[in-house]
Amino acid sequence: MAQEEANKFIENVCNHLVRNMDISKVEQHFKETIAMQRESAQSQFDFWDRLMVNMLYFTENAQVWEKELLKMLVNKQWLKPAELEEELLMHQLRIRQQVAEQIDEAKKLFHKQYEKDGLVEEDIIYDYAYSSAGHSMRMDLITVLVTTAEQSKLLFNADPQETIRIMNGYIAYHTDQLINRTKLK
C-alpha cells in the first residue's frame, strides 16, 4: 500500500512538472543550445564531441542524483532546499572537473563509437536532447520533493530502491514524450 501511494505521488509530481510545458519553447532552447555548440566547434567531430561531453556530464549527474535521493529516502529526512542546492552544486563542480580531466580519453572513445556504431548527427543530437531534458527533470523533481517536504514524506514509507526505479521510469517516459514532440533538425 505504501509503495502504491508513493508511486501515485511520484506520478502526480511528474505530471505536474510537464503539464504546462511549452514544447515550442523547449524546442527553441534546444535549437539555440545546439547552434551555439555547432558554431563554437572546429569541425563536425568537435561538435559531436561537445554534445557527447555534455551527455557524459548528465550521466554522471544522474548517478549523483540517485545517490543523494537514496540517502534522503533511507534516512527518511529531506535536505533543506538550500542544503540540497549546495550539495548538488558541489557535485556538479566535481563532475565538471572529472570530465575535464578525462576529456582526451573520452574523445578517443567517442570517435571509436562514431565509427563502430555508424552514428549520424541526428542520433547524437537526439541523445543529447534526451540526456539534457532528463537531467532537467531530475533536478526539478528532487527540488519539488525537498520544497514540499511535508507532502513528500509519504515516500519514506515505501522501498527506497523501488521508489527511485519508479521515478526513473516516469522521467524516462516524460523525457521520451517531450523529445519526440520536438523537431531538432
Secondary structure, 3 states (H helix, E strand, C coil): CHHHHHHHHHHHHHHHHHHCCCHHHHHHHHHHHHHHHHHHCCCHHHHHHHHHHHHHHHHHHHHHHHHHHHHHHHHCCCCCHHHHHHHHHHHHHHHHHHHHHHHHHHHHHHHHHHHHHCCCHHHHHHHHHHHHHHHHHHHHHHHHHHHCHHHHHHHHHCCHHHHHHHHHHHHHHHHHHHHHCCCCC
